[in-house]
Structures are given as C-alpha cells and as structure tokens.
C-alpha cells in the first residue's frame, strides 16, 4: 500500500503560519478565560454586597446594585444608595486589609459608614441600643 501524499509540500512558511495561528488561538483562550473569571468575580461582588446589606435592612435589589456599580442612577432611598456605594468601595480594599489590624478595622468602618454617621472610622463615644423588630 502506498501512503497518501497530499498535493502540497510543508514549507517553512506554512510552519510559521501554523505557529502564528496557534499563538493567536492561545491568546484568545487566555483572554476568554480571564473575561469569564472577571464576570464571575463581578457577580460574586454584587451578590456579596446585596446579601450583606440585606441583613442590615437595605432593600435594594441585585439589579439596582448592578446599576449603581455601573454608575447609573437608581430610584431608591439615598441612604440605601450610599450604603451600597460604601460597601462597593470597601469591597475594593479587602485584599489590602489585615484582619488583625485595628487601623484597617477603623478604615473599613470609615469607608462603610461614610456619609451615614458623623463618627465614621472612630470608636463610639456613647452607648448604643439594639432592639428586636418584627417579633
């Protein structure tokens, strides 16, 4: 049996083009994987902020938080919008903060409470009450 011989010869130019195509495909694969990873991180960020603020009584939806993240205006109580903006800002600092650092704790408090209370980033100077709601 004779082996099939295609009607072309593999040249250095063909090898160079195959290598260039392979390189581009590799880059596209990496970019696609990075885009998927960024998208998942963004979704996680929105869900984390939504869940954390919902526990504190914030009524904004994930869609509204997404709109705020994109710089769009939302129709909502200004205080709740401020809470979302602050939480998104704090989220950006998480990797730099050390959990054992008092300075980082106060910085987190300052960011989270900015525009919401006068003593953002400081320890309270007076007592604070907690009350049960809806029981």
C-alpha positions as CSV (number, residue, x, y, z in Angstrom):
1,X,0.0,0.0,0.0
2,X,1.2,3.4,-0.9
3,X,0.8,6.2,1.7
4,X,-1.3,9.2,0.5
5,X,0.8,12.1,-0.5
6,X,-1.1,15.5,-0.3
7,X,-0.7,17.8,-3.3
8,X,1.4,20.3,-1.3
9,X,4.8,20.4,0.5
10,X,5.1,21.6,4.1
11,X,7.3,24.6,3.9
12,X,8.9,26.8,6.5
13,X,6.3,29.5,5.6
14,X,3.4,27.1,6.3
15,X,5.0,26.1,9.6
16,X,5.4,29.7,10.6
17,X,1.8,30.5,9.8
18,X,0.6,27.5,11.8
19,X,2.7,28.6,14.7
20,X,1.3,32.2,14.4
21,X,-2.3,30.9,14.3
22,X,-1.6,28.6,17.3
23,X,-0.2,31.6,19.2
24,X,-3.3,33.7,18.5
25,X,-5.7,30.9,19.5
26,X,-3.7,30.6,22.8
27,X,-4.1,34.3,23.5
28,X,-7.8,34.2,22.7
29,X,-8.2,31.3,25.1
30,X,-6.4,33.1,27.9
31,X,-8.5,36.3,27.2
32,X,-11.7,34.3,27.2
33,X,-10.8,32.6,30.5
34,X,-9.9,36.0,32.1
35,X,-13.2,37.5,30.9
36,X,-15.2,34.6,32.4
37,X,-13.2,35.0,35.7
38,X,-13.8,38.7,35.8
39,X,-17.5,38.2,35.1
40,X,-17.8,35.6,38.0
41,X,-15.9,38.0,40.3
42,X,-18.3,40.8,39.5
43,X,-21.4,38.6,40.0
44,X,-19.9,37.4,43.4
45,X,-19.2,41.0,44.4
46,X,-22.8,42.1,43.7
47,X,-24.3,39.1,45.5
48,X,-22.0,39.6,48.5
49,X,-22.8,43.3,48.8
50,X,-26.6,42.6,48.3
51,X,-26.6,39.8,51.0
52,X,-24.5,41.8,53.5
53,X,-26.7,44.9,53.2
54,X,-30.0,43.0,53.1
55,X,-29.1,41.6,56.6
56,X,-28.9,45.2,57.7
57,X,-32.3,46.1,56.2
58,X,-31.2,47.5,52.8
59,X,-34.0,46.9,50.3
60,X,-32.1,47.4,47.1
61,X,-32.1,44.5,44.6
62,X,-29.1,42.9,42.9
63,X,-30.2,44.7,39.7
64,X,-30.2,48.1,41.5
65,X,-26.7,47.3,43.0
66,X,-25.5,46.4,39.5
67,X,-26.8,49.7,38.2
68,X,-25.0,51.6,40.9
69,X,-21.8,49.7,40.2
70,X,-22.2,50.8,36.5
71,X,-22.5,54.4,37.6
72,X,-26.2,54.6,36.7
73,X,-28.9,56.4,38.8
74,X,-31.4,54.3,40.6
75,X,-34.7,55.4,42.2
76,X,-34.2,54.4,45.9
77,X,-33.7,56.0,49.3
78,X,-30.5,58.0,49.3
79,X,-29.3,56.3,52.5
80,X,-29.6,52.9,50.9
81,X,-27.8,54.0,47.8
82,X,-25.0,55.5,50.0
83,X,-24.7,52.1,51.8
84,X,-24.3,50.3,48.5
85,X,-21.7,52.7,47.2
86,X,-19.8,52.5,50.5
87,X,-19.9,48.7,50.5
88,X,-18.7,48.5,46.9
89,X,-15.8,50.9,47.9
90,X,-14.9,48.7,50.9
91,X,-15.0,45.6,48.7
92,X,-12.2,47.1,46.6
93,X,-10.0,47.4,49.7
94,X,-10.5,43.8,51.1
95,X,-7.3,42.4,49.8
96,X,-5.2,45.2,51.4
97,X,-6.7,44.9,54.8
98,X,-5.3,42.7,57.6
99,X,-7.9,41.3,59.9
100,X,-5.7,41.7,63.0
101,X,-5.1,45.4,62.3
102,X,-7.0,47.9,64.3
103,X,-6.1,50.6,61.8
104,X,-7.6,48.6,59.0
105,X,-10.7,47.9,61.1
106,X,-11.3,51.6,61.6
107,X,-10.5,52.3,57.9
108,X,-13.2,49.7,56.9
109,X,-15.6,51.4,59.3
110,X,-14.8,54.8,57.9
111,X,-15.5,53.6,54.3
112,X,-18.6,51.7,55.2
113,X,-20.2,54.5,57.3
114,X,-19.0,57.5,55.3
115,X,-21.9,59.9,54.8
116,X,-24.1,57.8,57.1
117,X,-22.8,58.8,60.6
118,X,-20.7,61.6,61.9
119,X,-18.0,59.4,63.6
120,X,-17.2,57.2,60.7
121,X,-13.9,55.4,61.3
122,X,-13.8,56.1,65.1
123,X,-14.9,54.1,68.1
124,X,-18.3,55.2,69.6
125,X,-18.1,57.6,72.5
126,X,-21.5,56.6,73.8
127,X,-23.7,53.5,74.3
128,X,-25.8,52.1,71.5
129,X,-29.1,50.2,71.9
130,X,-30.3,47.2,69.9
131,X,-33.9,46.4,69.5
132,X,-35.8,43.5,68.1
133,X,-38.1,44.3,65.2
134,X,-41.0,42.2,63.9
135,X,-41.3,39.6,66.7
